[in-house]
């Protein structure tokens, strides 16, 4: 019996729970908890309709370590899959340690008061999880997550040495809204407006947010402008694959998105420090989140595809320099038809299910805190092909020219 508790009832949580219910041989009992129990109930109703599987739902404030610990002691799951906000990671990890439960998430911890995406807070839990005989798997989404597994797959099967790595995230979908984010607006905008950083020759190189733009022709999507950004898998990859001399992360944004974002920044709506409004403190970005479309609501109207992958250049196993591009293409309408969610949620929720499966089946194991690239990529890659995120590898004429 493999009981699992999923915390978080957004689009990613919905996809993960739907896909778990489709794999009852691994996930024999599924519970879903969120601050808003009605969201859990709606997902449970969809899961029951689509798969016939009944899941339990709970209301939970995941910031409350004692309450989370009590729920874990009540349910007694083998694993907690944290799909809540990244501000809550450490509290949920504390609850897992208190209750003796394995832990997994899709995004690294960040403090509320500063947009700082770093692993050191969670890596500091290494000894506590190791001493408790528990595993904590960090970043089992697509990026981070699949992109790290893509990299180690290339290293295992195609390269003796990787010199440069570019991670390319393209969402070619159109949801018909003037301005909306395809995942949590607060997290999305904090990432986009943060200073860009990439790893090069043993050091961090910083550039102003959204100041480096390149065009790339994405298969099944077409030419798109993409922007150099910081993303947390750069930190873990440069730590665990120190041979790589340069690691960059790129994400596509349309001109309308950039225009809206620039205006919102200019008028202070992306601020994360409190301001007084009618005698109360509010966070402008949190207020903006409240008035923007809920990402989970975009599924019925979103059309198009995503294309996310890695371009690696280095010394091949044949002794020759080569450049390989490994990527997945996901269709928004297909994702919605299967789970009731658009492809951005799907491409994170499916890897969350697979990462949980790796731990529950023992294909990945070990006490301590782990990043995705520290495990054998092959069983994870096999499950991507089998569960809706097929990938392909092709050789390019050479590395990116920029």
N, C-alpha and C positions, 0 to 999 in steps of 0.2 A: 504493500500500500504506500503510495507517494502522495501525501497531502501537501498542498501548496497554498499559501496566502499571498494574493496579489493586493498591493496597496496602491490606489490611484485609479480613478474611473474616468479618465479622459480618453481620447481616441486611441492612444497607445495601449492603455489598459484594456480597452474594449477588444482591440485586435488580439492581444496576447491571450485573453481569456477565451475568446472564440477559438483560437488555434489550439489552446490547451484542451478544450472540450472535444476537439476533433482527434485528439491523441490520448484516449482514455487508458491505453495500455501503459502510458507513462504517468499521466496525471489522473490518478484514481479519484481524487476529491479536491475540488477547487473552491476556495473562498475568496471573496472580493470585498475590500473595505475602502472607504473614502469618507472624507469629512461630510459629504452630502450623500446620504444613503439612497436617496431617490435615484441618483445617477447609477449607483450599483444595481438597483432594482431594474432600471431600464435595460442595462446591459444583460442582466440575468434573463430577462424576458426574451431578448433577442437570441441569446445563446440557446435557450429552451426551444424557441421556434425553429432555429436553424439546425440544431444538432440533437435535440431531445434531452440534452444533459442539464440537470438541475445543479445550480451552484448556490452556495450560501452567501448572504450579503450582510455587511455590518457597517454601522456608522463609527468612524474613528478619527480622532484628532491625532495625526501622526507626530505632531510636535510634542505630545504628551508621552514621555517614555514609559511612565508607570501604566498608562492606559494601554499602550501598545504591548507592553510586556504581559499585562493581564489577558489581553486577547490572544496572544501567542500561547500562553499557558492554558487557555480555554480550548483553543482549536488543536494545538499540538501539531503544527505542520512540520514537514521536513525542511522546508525552504520558504523564505520570504522573498518575493519578487517586488522590489521597490520601484514603482512607476509613478511615484508622487513627485512633488517639486524637489529640485536638488538641494534646496535649503534644509530639507528634512533628512538628508542622508545619514548624518551622524547620529541623530536621535533614534532612527530606526536601527542603525548598527548597534547602538547601546542596548536597545530592547532585545535584539537578537542574541547578544552576549548574555544578557540577564536570563533569557529563557532557554538558551542552548539550541538556537536554530541557525541554520545556514542562511547566508544573505546574498542577494544579487541586485544590481541596479543597471540603469542604462546611461546615466549621466553623472559626472563627478560633483562632489559637494561644492557649493559656493555660498559665501555669507550673504545675508540680506542687504547689508549696507554698502557693499562694494562689488562691482562686476569683476570677480577674480576667479578664473576657472583653473584650478590647480589640484593635483592629486595628493599633495603632501598631508592634508588633513586626514584623508582616508588611509594613506600608506602608513601613517602613525599608529594605526590599529593592528599592524602586522603581528606584533608579539601577543596582543590580547586574543586575537582569533587563533593564532597558532597554539597558544597555551590551552585554549578552550577546546581544541580539536575541531574547530569549525572553519568552513571555507567562506570567504567573501569574494564574489566575482564582480569586478567593476566594469561598467561600460558595455553591457551586452545589448547595444542597439545596432544601428547601421553605421553611423559615424558619430561617436566611437562605436566600435564593435566589429561589424563585418569588415570594415576597412582595415582593421588591425589583422584580422584573420586572413583577408586577401593577401596582405603583405607577407605574413609568415608562410602562407601557401606557396607564394611565388619563391620565397627563399628556400623552402624545403624541396621543391620540385624543379625549379628552373634556374636559380642563381646560386653561385658560390659566394657572391658578395653583391649587396645592393648599395649603390653609391648615392642615388638621388631618388626621392619619392615625392610624387604630387598626388594629393587626394582631391578629386573633383566631384562636387555635389551639385547636380543639376535637377531642379524641379521645373519641368516644362509644362506643368498643369495650369489651367485657367479656371478659376472658380467664379468669375463673373462679378466679383466685388471690386469696388473702387480701391479699397485697401483692407487687407486681411492677412494674417499670418497662418501658415499651415501647421504650426504647432504652437504651444503656449505663448501668447503674445509677449508676456513679460520676459520669459527666458529668451525668446527669439530676438527681441529688440536689445536686450542687454548684451547678447553675443555680438550683434551686428555693429553696435555703437562702441564696442570696446576697442582699444588699441590693437592693431594687427601685429602678430608676432610669428616669425617662422624660425626654424633651426638651421643654422648654416655654419659649418666648420667649427663646431664646438661651442657655439654661443647663440644667444637669442638676438635676432635682428627685428627691431620695432619700426613700424610705419604707421602714420595716422589711419584711423578707421576708414575703410572704403576708398583709400587713396590709390591703390594699385589695381588696375582693371585690365583684363585681357579677354579676347574673344576665343571661343573654342566651338568646334562643330561637333555636337553630341549626336551620336547615332539615335535614330527614332525621335529626336527632338529638333535638331537643327542648330544653327549658330546661335550662341548665347553669350552675353557678357557675364564674366565671372570675376569675383573680387577676392583678393588675398585677405584671409582672416586668420585669427587664432582659433584653434580647436584643441580640446584636451588630449586627443590621441597623439598629437605631436609630442607632448611631454612623455607619455608612456613609451611610445615607439623609440624615441631617441635614448631613453633609459635602457630599454631591453634589447634594442638592436643598435648599439652605439657605433657600429661600422658606417651607418648611413650619414653621409656628410651634409645633406640638405633635405629637409622635410617641409613641404608647404601644403596649405589647405586652401581650397578655392570653393566658393559658393556662388551660384548664379542668382541674380536679381534683375527684374525688369525695370525699365526706366520709370514707370509709374510708381513702383514701390520705392525707389530711391527718392523720387520727388516728394512723395508723401512723408517719408522718413526725415528728409532734410527739413521740411516745414515743421514737423512735430518736434524735432530737436531744437530748431531755432526759437520756438515759443515755449520751450521748457517742459514739454509733455513727456519726454523720455527720462526725466530726472528720477533718481531713486532715493533722494534725500527728502525728508518730510517738509511740507509747506503748510501754513495755516490756512484753512478755508472755513469760514463761518464758525470760528472758535474751535475747530477740530483740526488735528494733524492728519493730512493725507499724503500718500506717495503718488506723485503725478503718473508714473508709469503704471501703477496698480489701478488708478482710475481709468487710464486709457484702455487697459486690458478689459475693464468692465464694460466699456462701450463698443469695443471692437467685436466682430463676429466670433462666436465660439468656434475654434478649429474643428471640433467634432461635427459641427453643423454644415461643414463645407462639402461633405461627401456626395450628396445628391447632385450638386451642380458642377463638380470639378471634372474636367476632361483633360486628356493628354497623358504624358508619361514622365516618369523620373528616370534619370540615368546617373548612377553613383558608382565610382570606382577609383582605382589607383593606377598610376603610371610609374613604373619602376625602371631605372636604368642601372646596369651594373655588369659584372662578369658572370656570364652564363656558365652552366655546368659543362658546356662544350669548350670552354676556355676562350670564348669570344664575347666581346662587348655586345649587349643587346638591350632593347627597350621593349617591355611588355606592358599591355594595358589589360587589366582585369576589371570587369564591371558587371552590373546588373541593370536591367531595364524593367520597370514596373509600371503597369497601366492603372491609372486612377479608377477607371470605370470597372475594371476587373476586380480590383481590391474592394470597391464598394459592393459589388455584386456578391462577393464571398462573405464579407464581414460587416458591411454597413459603414465602412470607414474609407477615407481617401488614402492614396498611396503613401503620403508622408507618414501617416500613422502606421500603415501596414508595414513599411520598410523598417520601422523601429520595433513594432509589436511582434513580428515574426521572429527576428533574432532574439528578442527577450524570451519568447517561448523556447527557442532552440538552446539558448544558454542555460535556461532552467533544466531542460532535458539532459544536457551534458552533465550537470551536477547530479540530478536525480538518478540517472542510469549509471553513474560512476565512470563514464568515459573521460570526464575531467574530474580530478579529485586532488585533495591535499589541504591540510590545515594552513590557514594564513590568508593574506589579502593578495588577490591575483588580478592581473590585467589579461585581456583576451589573448594577446600575442605570446603569453607564456605557456600556452597549451598546444597540443597537437591540433593543427587546423583541419585535418582530413574528416573526422566525424561531423564536425560543424558544417563543413562545406557540402558534405553529402546531404545533410538535412536541409540546407538552403535549396538545393535542387529539388528535393522531394516535397517541399512545403511552400512553394509559391514564389521563391526568389532565385530562379535559375541564373547562373553566371556564365561568363565566357571569357576566354583569354585570346588576345590577338597580338601579333608582333607589329610594332611600328617601325618606320624607317629610321627613326632616331629619337632622341629625347626632345622634350618641348623646347622651342627656340627662344622662349622668354624666361 
